[in-house]
Amino acid sequence: MTYLMVSPTMPGKKFTLSAKVSSDNPSAIKPILERLIGTKGTLNHTSDGFEIFANLEGESAKDLNRMLLSEMRRAEKKTRLRAEWTYRDTVEKFFDYVPKGKRKIK
């Protein structure tokens, strides 16, 4: 598995991302997603945005989620992110910047 490292100075935790991105202007956020995800995952088009599956490295799911959404919103303010970040046996869900729960995988 290959991971995108967000902070080159500090090794972080390796998270798996499963997310749905919707946007009023998907073409504006596509280059950002391609740059951030690159070969570290897959980016699939949907009717109103993208579906993302990727491996990213960072300090926390909250930090990675904030970084990803902030980058996209710089290009298009009306962008929404529904994300699940998995680290080991824990899944954290987010809607935009808001945490929506954490659960253990059995």
Backbone hydrogen bonds, N-H to C=O, Kabsch-Sander energy under -0.5 kcal/mol:
donor,donor_aa,acceptor,acceptor_aa,energy
4,L,55,N,-2.1
5,M,3,Y,-0.6
6,V,4,L,-0.6
6,V,57,E,-2.2
10,M,7,S,-0.5
13,K,58,G,-2.7
15,F,13,K,-0.7
15,F,56,L,-3.3
16,T,86,T,-2.3
17,L,54,A,-3.5
18,S,84,E,-2.1
19,A,52,I,-2.5
20,K,82,R,-2.5
21,V,50,F,-3.1
22,S,80,R,-2.1
23,S,48,D,-2.5
24,D,78,K,-1.7
28,A,25,N,-1.6
29,I,25,N,-0.9
30,K,26,P,-1.6
33,L,29,I,-2.4
34,E,30,K,-2.7
35,R,31,P,-2.0
36,L,32,I,-2.7
37,I,33,L,-3.1
38,G,33,L,-0.7
38,G,34,E,-1.4
40,K,37,I,-2.8
41,G,38,G,-0.5
42,T,53,F,-3.3
44,N,51,E,-2.9
46,T,49,G,-2.4
50,F,21,V,-2.4
51,E,44,N,-2.7
52,I,19,A,-2.9
53,F,42,T,-2.1
54,A,17,L,-2.0
55,N,40,K,-1.8
56,L,15,F,-2.2
56,L,54,A,-0.5
57,E,4,L,-3.9
58,G,13,K,-2.2
64,L,60,S,-2.2
65,N,61,A,-2.8
66,R,62,K,-2.4
67,M,63,D,-2.4
68,L,64,L,-2.5
69,L,65,N,-2.5
70,S,66,R,-2.6
71,E,67,M,-2.1
72,M,68,L,-1.9
73,R,69,L,-2.6
74,R,70,S,-1.3
75,A,71,E,-0.7
75,A,72,M,-0.8
76,E,72,M,-2.2
79,T,77,K,-1.8
80,R,22,S,-3.4
82,R,20,K,-2.6
83,A,81,L,-0.6
83,A,94,F,-2.3
84,E,18,S,-2.3
85,W,92,E,-2.9
86,T,16,T,-2.8
86,T,84,E,-0.5
87,Y,90,T,-2.6
90,T,87,Y,-2.1
91,V,103,R,-2.9
92,E,85,W,-2.7
93,K,101,G,-2.7
94,F,83,A,-2.6
95,F,98,V,-2.4
96,D,81,L,-3.8
98,V,95,F,-2.1
100,K,93,K,-3.3
101,G,93,K,-0.6
103,R,91,V,-2.4
105,I,89,D,-3.1
